Amino acid sequence: SKLGVREYYYGGTGAKAYMDFEKFRQSGINLVEQNWACAPYNQQHPQAGFLPNLSIIDLLANEPTETVQTILKEE
């Protein structure tokens, strides 16, 4: 690539909807899918069950800082 990029890390959830994988490959950029899944945390409507793959803002709005840090450090 022009900038010397060799790898691009992306989240697999919606990438196929907006990424052109072939353009990355043509530029010599290796694509690495991140399969990280957030651990369940408290949300506003527990009766609906845990809804995964929401914005980080949802996690920050629903849990104290210490819990957020613990969740984000989990593998």
Long-range contacts (C-beta under 8 A, 24 or more apart in sequence): 1-27, 1-28, 1-29, 5-29, 6-30, 7-31, 7-32, 8-32, 9-33, 9-34, 10-34, 11-36, 13-53, 36-75, 38-71, 39-71, 39-74, 41-67, 41-71
